[in-house]
Amino acid sequence: MIPLTWDCESKAFFNSPDVPIDYLPVFLGEDGEERFSRMLDRVGWIGYKQLEEAIGLSNATEYKAAFTTMLGSPEPPLSFYSEKGQGRWESFPSQIIELGEGLALALGTVRIQHVPGSYSMKDENNQTVGKISPNKDSVFIGVREEYKPLSGVRGQIDQARLRRRRVRTVDFIGMDVKSVPEAERLISGIKTVLAVLPEPADGNTEESETP
């Protein structure tokens, strides 16, 4: 078994303490006994960076063009793993979970996908254009930096409150809020952007947490 994942070599899934045991493959013997831990010498792993280096894909134009439609780098920065571990909704207080749900409902769009670490707003290519992500005592709501949806409401939003949040390799611009009314003007700007984008294709789904 040799899975291909977007990970650093030091974070290969079967050696990482950050991967819960119930996320690991399950191999059972005839007696139902767990055997995966005994099979590690037969389990391999390869990341996109290792794949590129092994067969010289770094200079392959068609490969690079296709790859950039999925990810921004061949492996994530180590900071990605700390953010990923902290970002699961169930690890936050109930009021933060409820606020995240409320913000998603206030956007009132089928473009929203609920994933373990956030709500994602999608474009027609199933790329993430916006994020609703939990904090300890607030919720971040923002959009991909290049979409600039705040142009029409900048006069109504305190510029000092706007901040950048990086998810994997993508920057989102938005605010940390503690209520839906507090985010209403920002939501209005996001709705304006989503209204002019074609709807996502049917059947597209998002992986665990994508930008």
C-alpha positions as CSV (number, residue, x, y, z in Angstrom):
1,M,0.0,0.0,0.0
2,I,1.5,3.4,-1.1
3,P,-0.9,6.3,-0.6
4,L,-0.2,9.7,-2.3
5,T,-1.1,12.7,-0.1
6,W,-0.4,16.4,0.1
7,D,1.9,16.2,3.2
8,C,5.5,16.8,4.3
9,E,7.6,13.7,4.6
10,S,7.9,14.3,8.4
11,K,4.1,14.2,8.6
12,A,3.5,11.0,6.7
13,F,0.1,9.7,8.0
14,F,1.2,6.5,9.6
15,N,4.1,8.1,11.5
16,S,2.3,11.3,12.6
17,P,1.1,11.7,16.2
18,D,-1.4,14.2,14.9
19,V,-3.4,11.5,13.0
20,P,-6.0,9.9,15.4
21,I,-5.9,6.1,15.4
22,D,-9.4,5.9,14.0
23,Y,-8.2,7.7,10.8
24,L,-5.6,5.0,10.1
25,P,-6.2,2.1,7.8
26,V,-7.8,-1.0,9.3
27,F,-6.4,-4.4,8.6
28,L,-7.7,-7.3,10.6
29,G,-6.5,-10.9,10.9
30,E,-8.8,-13.9,10.6
31,D,-9.5,-13.7,14.3
32,G,-10.5,-10.0,14.0
33,E,-7.3,-8.8,15.7
34,E,-5.8,-5.5,14.5
35,R,-2.8,-6.0,12.3
36,F,-1.9,-2.6,10.9
37,S,0.7,-1.8,13.5
38,R,2.5,-5.1,12.6
39,M,2.4,-4.3,8.8
40,L,4.2,-0.9,8.9
41,D,7.2,-2.3,7.1
42,R,4.9,-3.0,4.2
43,V,3.3,0.4,4.2
44,G,4.7,3.2,2.0
45,W,3.9,6.8,1.4
46,I,4.7,9.4,-1.3
47,G,4.0,13.1,-1.4
48,Y,3.7,15.4,-4.4
49,K,7.1,16.9,-3.7
50,Q,8.7,13.4,-3.6
51,L,6.8,12.5,-6.8
52,E,8.1,15.6,-8.6
53,E,11.7,15.0,-7.6
54,A,11.6,11.3,-8.4
55,I,10.4,11.5,-12.0
56,G,11.4,15.1,-12.8
57,L,8.0,16.6,-12.9
58,S,9.1,20.0,-11.7
59,N,10.0,21.1,-15.2
60,A,6.9,19.5,-16.9
61,T,4.8,22.4,-18.1
62,E,1.5,20.4,-18.5
63,Y,1.9,18.8,-15.0
64,K,2.6,22.1,-13.3
65,A,-0.4,23.8,-15.1
66,A,-2.7,20.9,-13.9
67,F,-1.2,20.9,-10.4
68,T,-1.8,24.6,-9.8
69,T,-5.5,24.1,-10.3
70,M,-5.5,21.9,-7.1
71,L,-2.8,23.2,-4.9
72,G,-0.4,26.1,-4.6
73,S,2.7,24.2,-3.5
74,P,4.0,20.6,-3.7
75,E,3.9,20.3,0.1
76,P,2.3,22.3,2.9
77,P,4.3,24.5,5.4
78,L,4.6,23.0,8.9
79,S,2.3,25.7,10.2
80,F,-0.5,24.0,8.2
81,Y,-0.5,21.1,10.6
82,S,-0.9,23.3,13.7
83,E,-3.7,25.2,12.1
84,K,-5.4,22.0,10.9
85,G,-5.3,20.5,14.4
86,Q,-6.8,23.5,16.0
87,G,-9.4,24.2,13.4
88,R,-12.0,21.4,13.8
89,W,-15.4,22.8,14.7
90,E,-16.1,20.2,17.4
91,S,-13.1,21.4,19.4
92,F,-14.6,24.9,19.9
93,P,-17.3,26.1,22.3
94,S,-20.9,25.6,21.3
95,Q,-21.5,29.3,20.9
96,I,-18.7,29.5,18.3
97,I,-20.2,26.5,16.4
98,E,-23.6,28.1,16.4
99,L,-22.2,31.4,15.2
100,G,-20.4,29.7,12.3
101,E,-23.7,28.1,11.4
102,G,-25.5,31.4,11.6
103,L,-23.0,33.2,9.4
104,A,-23.4,30.4,6.8
105,L,-27.2,30.7,6.9
106,A,-27.0,34.5,6.6
107,L,-25.1,34.1,3.3
108,G,-28.1,32.1,2.1
109,T,-26.3,30.3,-0.7
110,V,-25.9,26.8,-2.0
111,R,-22.3,27.6,-2.6
112,I,-21.5,26.9,1.1
113,Q,-19.8,23.6,2.0
114,H,-19.3,22.5,5.6
115,V,-15.9,20.9,6.0
116,P,-14.1,19.9,9.3
117,G,-12.1,23.1,9.7
118,S,-14.4,25.7,8.2
119,Y,-17.3,26.6,5.9
120,S,-16.1,27.2,2.3
121,M,-17.7,29.3,-0.3
122,K,-17.2,27.9,-3.8
123,D,-17.0,29.2,-7.4
124,E,-18.0,27.4,-10.6
125,N,-14.7,25.4,-10.6
126,N,-15.3,24.2,-7.1
127,Q,-12.4,26.5,-5.9
128,T,-12.8,28.1,-2.5
129,V,-13.5,31.9,-2.7
130,G,-14.5,32.5,0.9
131,K,-14.1,31.1,4.4
132,I,-15.9,31.0,7.7
133,S,-13.5,29.7,10.3
134,P,-13.6,29.4,14.1
135,N,-11.4,31.2,16.6
136,K,-11.3,30.8,20.3
137,D,-13.9,33.5,21.0
138,S,-15.0,34.7,17.6
139,V,-15.5,33.5,14.0
140,F,-13.5,34.7,11.0
141,I,-15.5,35.5,7.8
142,G,-13.7,36.6,4.7
143,V,-13.0,36.1,1.0
144,R,-10.1,35.2,-1.2
145,E,-7.9,38.3,-1.4
146,E,-8.1,38.7,-5.2
147,Y,-11.9,38.9,-5.3
148,K,-11.9,42.1,-3.3
149,P,-15.6,42.1,-2.4
150,L,-15.3,44.9,0.1
151,S,-14.9,47.7,-2.4
152,G,-18.6,48.6,-2.2
153,V,-18.8,48.5,1.6
154,R,-15.4,49.8,2.6
155,G,-16.9,53.1,3.9
156,Q,-19.2,51.1,6.2
157,I,-16.5,48.8,7.6
158,D,-13.8,49.8,10.1
159,Q,-10.6,49.2,8.1
160,A,-8.7,48.6,11.3
161,R,-10.7,45.4,11.8
162,L,-9.9,43.9,8.4
163,R,-7.3,41.2,8.6
164,R,-5.6,38.5,6.5
165,R,-6.0,34.8,7.3
166,R,-3.9,32.2,5.4
167,V,-5.5,28.8,4.8
168,R,-2.8,26.5,3.4
169,T,-1.4,28.7,0.7
170,V,-4.3,31.0,0.1
171,D,-4.9,34.4,1.7
172,F,-8.4,35.5,2.8
173,I,-9.4,39.1,3.8
174,G,-12.1,39.6,6.3
175,M,-13.0,40.2,10.0
176,D,-13.3,38.3,13.3
177,V,-16.9,38.7,14.5
178,K,-18.9,37.7,17.5
179,S,-22.4,37.9,16.1
180,V,-24.2,37.7,12.8
181,P,-25.4,41.4,12.9
182,E,-21.8,42.4,13.4
183,A,-21.0,40.8,10.0
184,E,-24.0,42.0,8.0
185,R,-22.2,44.6,5.9
186,L,-19.4,42.2,5.1
187,I,-21.9,39.5,4.2
188,S,-23.6,42.0,1.9
189,G,-20.3,42.5,0.1
190,I,-19.6,38.7,-0.2
191,K,-23.1,38.2,-1.6
192,T,-22.4,40.7,-4.3
193,V,-19.4,38.8,-5.4
194,L,-21.1,35.4,-5.3
195,A,-24.0,36.8,-7.3
196,V,-21.8,37.4,-10.4
197,L,-20.0,34.0,-10.3
198,P,-21.5,31.0,-12.1
199,E,-22.9,28.3,-9.9
200,P,-20.6,25.3,-9.0
201,A,-21.0,22.2,-11.2
202,D,-23.3,19.6,-9.7
203,G,-21.6,16.7,-8.0
204,N,-18.4,18.5,-7.0
205,T,-17.3,17.9,-3.4
206,E,-14.4,19.3,-1.4
207,E,-11.7,17.4,0.3
208,S,-11.1,17.6,4.1
209,E,-9.9,21.2,4.0
210,T,-9.0,23.0,0.7
211,P,-8.3,26.6,0.0
